[in-house]
């Protein structure tokens, strides 16, 4: 795989619902809308995850059974982990503690227990699924075009990976986004193809994906 290396990391970021300047009633409606969008996104991720998890597990086991990383690779992994944790708003002291633990695991893979491997695979598969779904939705959004006051997405041109025809800008976005994931571009497209193949005959996208896109303001033409 040509994406980022597999590592174990724990980072959480609580969702924050902005306060409405016009009072609690508007804030309540906004909160309900955000919650609906999050519920749709979670349901969509549930369709993708069974196709992502086996690939993450395979990649993890291959890296653990391979030769130990060089000193340069160790530093690259630790730098990437520091940046990753920092992007989630982790405190400096928590980052330092996580890096110390990660360095021990990276230098001595045999110290990682089966339970830790399972937990790491589960965490990575969940994160990887969310990143892939978000990247895919962003590409679909980029393919939409304005008509009067509408933002229209047509499903007819989608390929077997549920991707629209992409210009150079969209290709660059998708390729770069895939380098930030464990799977890389090729396996990411394989996951998209697997999700498409599992759909009922005649469907171009999962129904929950269409509902989420429409929830975010797109007009989807089937």
C-alpha positions as CSV (number, residue, x, y, z in Angstrom):
1,X,0.0,0.0,0.0
2,X,1.3,3.5,-0.8
3,X,-0.4,5.5,1.9
4,X,0.9,6.5,5.4
5,X,2.3,3.7,7.7
6,X,0.1,1.9,10.2
7,X,0.5,2.9,13.8
8,X,-1.5,2.7,17.0
9,X,-2.9,6.1,18.2
10,X,-5.7,7.2,20.3
11,X,-7.1,10.7,19.7
12,X,-10.5,12.0,20.4
13,X,-12.2,15.3,19.6
14,X,-15.6,16.1,21.0
15,X,-18.0,17.7,18.6
16,X,-18.9,21.3,19.4
17,X,-22.2,22.7,18.5
18,X,-21.9,26.5,18.0
19,X,-24.1,28.7,20.0
20,X,-26.7,30.7,18.1
21,X,-26.5,34.5,18.3
22,X,-30.3,34.6,17.9
23,X,-31.2,32.5,20.8
24,X,-31.7,28.8,21.9
25,X,-34.5,28.0,19.4
26,X,-32.2,28.5,16.4
27,X,-29.4,26.8,18.2
28,X,-31.6,23.8,18.8
29,X,-32.5,23.6,15.1
30,X,-28.9,23.9,14.1
31,X,-28.0,21.2,16.6
32,X,-30.6,18.9,15.3
33,X,-29.4,19.4,11.8
34,X,-25.8,18.7,12.7
35,X,-26.9,15.6,14.6
36,X,-28.8,14.3,11.6
37,X,-25.8,14.9,9.3
38,X,-23.6,13.0,11.8
39,X,-26.1,10.1,12.0
40,X,-26.1,9.8,8.2
41,X,-22.3,10.0,8.0
42,X,-22.1,7.3,10.7
43,X,-24.5,5.0,8.8
44,X,-22.5,5.6,5.6
45,X,-19.3,4.6,7.3
46,X,-20.9,1.4,8.5
47,X,-21.3,0.4,4.9
48,X,-17.7,1.0,4.1
49,X,-16.0,-0.3,7.2
50,X,-16.4,-4.1,6.5
51,X,-14.4,-3.5,3.3
52,X,-11.7,-1.4,5.0
53,X,-11.0,-3.4,8.1
54,X,-9.5,-6.6,6.4
55,X,-7.1,-4.4,4.4
56,X,-6.0,-2.5,7.5
57,X,-5.5,-5.8,9.4
58,X,-3.4,-7.2,6.5
59,X,-1.3,-4.1,6.3
60,X,-0.8,-4.1,10.1
61,X,0.3,-7.8,10.2
62,X,2.7,-7.3,7.3
63,X,4.4,-4.4,9.0
64,X,4.7,-6.2,12.3
65,X,6.2,-9.3,10.7
66,X,8.6,-7.4,8.4
67,X,12.1,-6.1,9.2
68,X,12.5,-3.5,11.9
69,X,12.4,0.1,10.7
70,X,15.5,2.1,10.2
71,X,16.3,5.0,12.5
72,X,15.2,7.4,9.7
73,X,11.9,5.5,9.4
74,X,11.4,5.6,13.2
75,X,11.8,9.3,13.2
76,X,9.4,9.7,10.3
77,X,6.8,7.6,12.0
78,X,7.1,9.6,15.2
79,X,7.0,13.0,13.4
80,X,3.9,11.8,11.5
81,X,2.3,10.7,14.8
82,X,3.1,14.0,16.5
83,X,1.5,15.9,13.6
84,X,-1.5,13.6,13.6
85,X,-2.2,13.9,17.4
86,X,-1.6,17.7,17.2
87,X,-4.3,18.0,14.5
88,X,-6.8,16.5,17.0
89,X,-5.9,19.2,19.6
90,X,-4.0,16.8,21.9
91,X,-2.1,18.5,24.7
92,X,1.7,18.6,24.4
93,X,2.2,16.4,27.5
94,X,-0.2,13.8,26.1
95,X,1.6,13.9,22.8
96,X,4.9,13.3,24.5
97,X,3.6,10.4,26.4
98,X,2.0,8.8,23.3
99,X,5.3,9.3,21.4
100,X,7.3,7.5,24.1
101,X,4.9,4.5,24.0
102,X,4.8,4.5,20.2
103,X,8.6,4.5,20.0
104,X,8.8,1.5,22.3
105,X,6.3,-0.4,20.1
106,X,8.0,0.7,16.8
107,X,11.5,-0.5,18.0
108,X,10.2,-3.7,19.5
109,X,7.1,-5.0,17.7
110,X,7.2,-8.2,19.8
111,X,6.2,-6.2,22.8
112,X,2.8,-5.5,21.2
113,X,0.2,-7.9,22.6
114,X,-2.6,-9.5,20.4
115,X,-5.1,-7.4,22.4
116,X,-3.2,-4.2,21.5
117,X,-3.1,-5.3,17.8
118,X,-6.8,-5.8,17.8
119,X,-7.4,-2.5,19.4
120,X,-5.1,-0.8,17.0
121,X,-6.7,-2.4,14.0
122,X,-10.1,-1.4,15.2
123,X,-9.1,2.2,15.8
124,X,-7.2,2.5,12.5
125,X,-10.1,0.9,10.5
126,X,-12.6,3.3,12.1
127,X,-10.4,6.4,11.4
128,X,-9.5,5.1,7.9
129,X,-13.1,4.5,7.0
130,X,-14.1,8.0,8.1
131,X,-11.3,9.6,6.1
132,X,-12.1,7.6,2.9
133,X,-15.8,8.4,3.1
134,X,-15.1,12.1,3.7
135,X,-12.6,12.2,0.7
136,X,-15.1,10.5,-1.5
137,X,-17.9,12.8,-0.5
138,X,-15.7,15.8,-1.2
139,X,-14.9,14.5,-4.7
140,X,-18.6,14.1,-5.4
141,X,-19.3,17.6,-4.1
142,X,-16.5,19.0,-6.4
143,X,-18.2,17.3,-9.3
144,X,-21.5,19.2,-8.7
145,X,-22.3,22.2,-10.8
146,X,-24.5,25.3,-10.2
147,X,-27.9,25.6,-11.9
148,X,-29.9,28.7,-10.9
149,X,-30.0,28.4,-7.1
150,X,-29.2,24.7,-7.0
151,X,-25.9,22.7,-6.8
152,X,-26.5,19.7,-9.0
153,X,-24.8,16.3,-8.9
154,X,-25.5,13.8,-11.7
155,X,-25.0,10.1,-11.0
156,X,-25.0,8.8,-14.5
157,X,-21.3,9.5,-15.3
158,X,-20.0,7.7,-12.1
159,X,-17.6,4.9,-12.7
160,X,-17.4,1.5,-11.0
161,X,-15.7,3.1,-8.0
162,X,-18.6,5.6,-7.6
163,X,-16.2,8.4,-8.7
164,X,-17.2,11.1,-11.2
165,X,-15.1,12.1,-14.2
166,X,-12.2,14.1,-12.6
167,X,-10.3,17.0,-14.0
168,X,-6.6,17.6,-13.0
169,X,-7.6,19.5,-9.9
170,X,-9.9,16.7,-8.7
171,X,-7.4,14.0,-9.5
172,X,-4.8,15.9,-7.5
173,X,-7.1,16.3,-4.5
174,X,-8.1,12.6,-4.5
175,X,-4.5,11.4,-4.9
176,X,-3.1,13.7,-2.2
177,X,-5.9,12.8,0.2
178,X,-5.1,9.1,-0.4
179,X,-1.5,9.6,0.6
180,X,-2.7,10.8,4.0
181,X,-4.4,7.4,4.6
182,X,-3.0,4.0,5.3
183,X,-4.6,2.3,2.2
184,X,-3.3,4.6,-0.5
185,X,-5.1,5.4,-3.8
186,X,-5.4,1.9,-5.4
187,X,-6.8,0.1,-2.4
188,X,-9.1,3.1,-1.6
189,X,-10.6,2.7,-5.1
190,X,-10.9,-1.0,-4.5
191,X,-13.0,-0.3,-1.4
192,X,-15.2,2.0,-3.3
193,X,-15.7,-0.7,-6.0
194,X,-16.5,-3.2,-3.3
195,X,-19.2,-0.9,-1.8
196,X,-20.6,-0.3,-5.3
197,X,-20.7,-4.0,-6.0
198,X,-22.7,-4.7,-2.8
199,X,-25.5,-2.2,-3.8
200,X,-28.8,-3.5,-5.1
201,X,-28.9,-3.7,-8.9
202,X,-29.4,-0.4,-10.6
203,X,-28.3,1.8,-7.7
204,X,-25.4,4.2,-8.4
205,X,-24.8,5.2,-4.8
206,X,-25.8,4.0,-1.4
207,X,-29.2,5.5,-0.5
208,X,-27.8,6.9,2.7
209,X,-25.0,8.7,0.7
210,X,-27.7,10.4,-1.5
211,X,-29.6,11.4,1.6
212,X,-26.4,12.9,3.2
213,X,-25.5,14.8,0.0
214,X,-29.0,16.2,-0.2
215,X,-28.9,17.0,3.5
216,X,-25.7,19.1,2.7
217,X,-27.5,21.0,0.0
218,X,-26.8,19.2,-3.2
219,X,-29.6,18.3,-5.7
220,X,-28.9,14.7,-6.8
221,X,-30.1,13.6,-10.3
222,X,-30.2,9.8,-10.5
